[in-house]
């Protein structure tokens, strides 16, 4: 089985976000980059499936500035992926071009039975590239999956929607599946894994090689703003009864939400 | 022209749909809508009053539950017929799954998880949070003919139906699709309450609740308020409550009118998922807990005393 895993590198949750003076984006210096947490579940699932299906392989793809993205791919290799491809791209590339570039990069590497990715990236929460990639490849998709079983050429997946309701789909492979938390517990890279990963070559492709023009996107982000400062919290004094009474009053009379 | 994907529960339109109908009313643009599923026709009749001129409906029984392949096929057909400048839909589980694929199929643009939407001179002005709300940006569409905007629920006001008119109903037929995806089963969630992402009020519990058995206290408070109960990552990871209840960066992003955090310290992970709430109440025994920096009102004290007392107070207030 040939498995492709597409990952994105995102700023760590703890990173302080600063804006560029012209508000055209965030200041990249000082940002700590990590693999998007949901994509770690995709890598883990790929490795697990490979290990229980003899003759399988996991190729990991990452699109973005090749210097930093190679670090994410090195981590994926250290976790146990077999090969890695970096698609060198500017800091921002919109979802449609990202999907198109990934599709072209995957096609260059041959056909895949399974394409895995995370349910969304925590930076822009777009949850779009997976479905666009599946569309470009002409294969079915399922997103936000928290359970996956493979039986021959069919994947049975569970996808949780609003209200705890679960949609259970059977999908014929090849297919693209986007992982939710709960699908598995991603492993840490082992020391031997890290040593082995250091020796591997990361294949490089450019957007030009893939026939994608970064200037022809569908949208871009502009006029970045920091959230407005919150006024200081009002701490309610007194005993429990007084506090509760006062809170009820404030929610009704001041905040007008009850 | 605006085309609204009118998502519904079978009985009524979802809150997000009503918000979009209101935004479209105020846009001054011609508005059409799409309603899918067995109840499509009876629901479509309500849309004229919202100023919708034409409604595309498909009541094919195959559309009863969500199958991505059938839904993107019919939506692509509706869009190619209506040729809208904008498609508005909720950034729901269905909307988020479906519309990127639709955008790919029709060569349109899609912006999801948007939180601000208005129209100026016939053009949509859209903003969305980035980096878990640590900043936001305007979405600047480029050349695509059709721009799809997916709005988070609870972000826009809901107006009133205004017109005494009926919309034209246009029936769409589902063309045959060589299906690769089959719905095996739909397992209904146990909860009767609104989903966290749609809830107007959320009562959330963290490690300070000391154990799953104490979530009953939060349930009682939530019942009085008509709220939905959420939880922090720590208690989900500890197995006290299911992941579907998790609010935060690797859980649900919520923006209710009122968020009551009980025994939650306020890790960045959690704040990322709820800092868009309009009014935040924090109850925690630690006065230095980071949650107080985001809160509107704070009570420093024991959740086991305060929560039951609040339940009583709210009961009196709301009687």
Interface residues (C-beta under 8 A of the other chain):
Chain A: X11 X13 X14 X16 X17 X19 X26 X37 X38 X94 X95 X96 X99 X120 X122 X123 X124 X125 X126 X127 X128 X129 X130 X131 X132 X134 X135 X136 X139 X140 X141 X142 X143 X144 X146 X156 X159 X160 X161 X162 X163 X164 X165 X166 X167 X168 X169 X170 X171 X172 X175 X180 X181 X182 X216 X217 X218 X219 X220 X221 X222 X223 X224 X225 X226 X227 X230 X231 X233 X234 X235 X236 X240 X241 X243 X244 X245 X247 X248 X250 X251 X252 X255 X257 X258
Chain B: X65 X66 X67 X68 X69 X92 X93 X94 X96 X97 X98 X100 X101 X103 X104 X105 X108 X109 X110 X111 X112 X113 X127 X128 X129 X130 X131 X132 X133 X134 X135 X136 X137 X138 X139 X140 X141 X142 X143 X144 X147 X180 X181 X182 X183 X184 X185 X186 X187 X188 X189 X190 X191 X193 X194 X195 X197 X198 X201 X225 X242 X243 X244 X249 X250 X251 X253 X257 X258 X268 X269 X272 X275 X278 X279 X281 X282 X287 X292 X293 X294 X295 X296 X297 X298 X299 X300 X301 X305 X306 X309 X310 X312 X313 X314 X316 X317 X318
